[in-house]
Amino acid sequence: MLRLILKLATGLGLVDVHAARATTSMQLADNPRAPIPLQASTPPHPWRAHLLWAFDLMNTASGGRAHGWKAPALIELRLTQHQRWQAGIDSRWHVDLIRILGSNPSSDAGDVQVLDNLSAHHTWRVYRAFWQLGDAYRHWALRLGWQGYDESFGLVPDGGDLLNSSFGQMPTGSQAGMPIWPQTALGISARWHPDALYVQAGLWSGVPRDPGLPQGWNLPRRGDGSLHALELGLQRHDRYKLAVGGWTLQRAHAAAQAHHGIYALADARLLALDTRGHLVGFLQWGQTQPWQSAVGRYVGAGLRWISPMHGRVSVGVARAALSPAFRARHRGSARAETAYELAWRYRLNPHLALQPDLQYIVHPALAPQSTHALEVGLRIDGSF
């Protein structure tokens, strides 16, 4: 059955067995907020240090709770090492020390889905610190250490240019308090990818902690519980990705309040025009029965046009719907919050990129009395 699916995909032009594997490594260097998935490909190199930064200017031009400019920012020191052992095993070390600065645009717009994915509590923190083993052909990978669930699970690669956090991690999971940007947790994740079919699983400490808050440093403690995740899918280079997955977040002190979620996603190349560019699209769906978060169901979709001459243009729609239980307790709330986003990312040179961004949020903060918010902004980011 799997061979039949692959033959059909090849006939439709979805599968290119000779496609370059440089896409992932290009995206990693292209955006400081890009995840580091388990199948990431980079050339072997000794220990290297990189300084990455991103700065946003966001203004709630109309609607929302308040108007005015907000300016979240990120500074990141990245240490990496990649060596290939004689047995054909890849060994990778990766450490990210980050500092988040500035203000939060969502406080003005009132966005539940978080309209700017840089915004977070101000502090220095070790965001990633892991060791990864795998084979040279990327058929399997094992990662140990501090890492985020959103690095590889529920990930649509072609949603990475959009600034609204929903396109990086569905709010059905992010609102549950799982380890995601920028609060990771100690965990282990593994991926088996012999051909187009892949399976990946992960286990984390259930409470991601934030240094600088009373919780203390990001070390597991008794009573944290655990997060379990499993994803099954089909993926071929940058041509397509189809996946279904599920997760369970359980606190040891609240066994009866386990939080479960399921999701499905698709990300595929839709149109290719030789060297002029290509069009890709994605669709994501998630559902949960939350005991902490208000969001019970989520649907997101988007398109991205990639042109060697003009950069990347992305458009996305993200709709987060309240759970029935939350609506019963908050009868004045809107049923859903919907965010529309348009972004254009253009790289000026290998070290600097500009990204104008426009968002329109319907029922921000799920409050029907709030005027729909119009957000205009600009991201400037780079690396050295």
Buried (B, 14 or more C-beta within 10 A) or exposed (E): EEEEBBEEBBEEEBBBEEEEEEBBBEBBBBBBBBBBBBBBBBEEEEEEEBEBBBBBBBBBBEBBBEEEEBBBBBBBBBBBBBEBEEEEEBBBBBBBBBBBBBBBBBBBBBBBBBBBBBBBEEBEBBBBBBBBBBBEEBBBBBBBBBBBBBBBBBBBBBBBBBBBBBBBBBBBBBBBBBBBBBBBBBBBBBBBBEEBBBBBBBBBBBBBBBBEEEBEEBEBEEEBBBBBBBBBBBBBBBBBBBBEBBBBBBBEEEEEEEBBBEBBBBBBBEEBEEEEBBBBBBBBBBBBEBBEBBBBBBBBBBBBBBBEEEBBBBBBBBBBBBBEEBBEEEEEBBEBBBBBBBBBBBBEEEEEBBBEBBBBBBBBBBBEEBEBBBBBBEBBBBBE
